[in-house]
């Protein structure tokens, strides 16, 4: 499976949970950590890496513009920008691969089907609690 972009990951999360990403993020803040918060975290990291790639790619293009002189001072900026771009690409690739794998392993749980009878469905009644056995002898 090819690596997905943050937009594609967002769409897959929305499809899986049946709500817009913003609503899911608000909901996840009020819940204990779980799969939704993990997926949202992966999406955020992926989106940040993509923004970083775009920024450093543009900066690198500015630094190596044909009309610009590259001196000793610019070389250090060029190397730093290249390093940061490579790091952002590595982060993006790892996050995309991880999020894709998790999303591929998850699926919608089918809604329970009502019994195929003529009458209305009757909800199951839980069994009454069983009293705990006591180790002490009774009198």
ChimeraX attribute file (.defattr): number of C-alpha atoms within 10 A of each C-alpha:
attribute: neighborCount
match mode: 1-to-1
recipient: residues
	/A:1	7
	/A:2	7
	/A:3	17
	/A:4	18
	/A:5	20
	/A:6	22
	/A:7	12
	/A:8	14
	/A:9	22
	/A:10	19
	/A:11	16
	/A:12	18
	/A:13	21
	/A:14	16
	/A:15	14
	/A:16	15
	/A:17	14
	/A:18	12
	/A:19	13
	/A:20	13
	/A:21	18
	/A:22	11
	/A:23	10
	/A:24	17
	/A:25	15
	/A:26	10
	/A:27	12
	/A:28	17
	/A:29	10
	/A:30	8
	/A:31	10
	/A:32	9
	/A:33	10
	/A:34	9
	/A:35	12
	/A:36	18
	/A:37	17
	/A:38	14
	/A:39	19
	/A:40	20
	/A:41	15
	/A:42	21
	/A:43	23
	/A:44	15
	/A:45	18
	/A:46	27
	/A:47	20
	/A:48	16
	/A:49	22
	/A:50	18
	/A:51	14
	/A:52	18
	/A:53	21
	/A:54	14
	/A:55	15
	/A:56	19
	/A:57	17
	/A:58	12
	/A:59	17
	/A:60	18
	/A:61	12
	/A:62	13
	/A:63	18
	/A:64	14
	/A:65	11
	/A:66	9
	/A:67	8
	/A:68	10
	/A:69	10
	/A:70	13
	/A:71	8
	/A:72	9
	/A:73	8
	/A:74	14
	/A:75	13
	/A:76	11
	/A:77	14
	/A:78	18
	/A:79	12
	/A:80	14
	/A:81	19
	/A:82	16
	/A:83	13
	/A:84	16
	/A:85	21
	/A:86	15
	/A:87	15
	/A:88	21
	/A:89	17
	/A:90	14
	/A:91	18
	/A:92	26
	/A:93	17
	/A:94	16
	/A:95	24
	/A:96	24
	/A:97	18
	/A:98	15
	/A:99	25
	/A:100	21
	/A:101	13
	/A:102	14
	/A:103	15
	/A:104	11
	/A:105	8
	/A:106	10
	/A:107	11
	/A:108	9
	/A:109	7
	/A:110	6
	/A:111	6
	/A:112	6
	/A:113	7
	/A:114	10
	/A:115	10
	/A:116	8
	/A:117	7
	/A:118	6
	/A:119	7
	/A:120	9
	/A:121	11
	/A:122	8
	/A:123	7
	/A:124	6
	/A:125	6
	/A:126	6
	/A:127	6
	/A:128	6
	/A:129	6
	/A:130	6
	/A:131	6
	/A:132	6
	/A:133	6
	/A:134	7
	/A:135	6
	/A:136	6
	/A:137	5
	/A:138	5
	/A:139	3
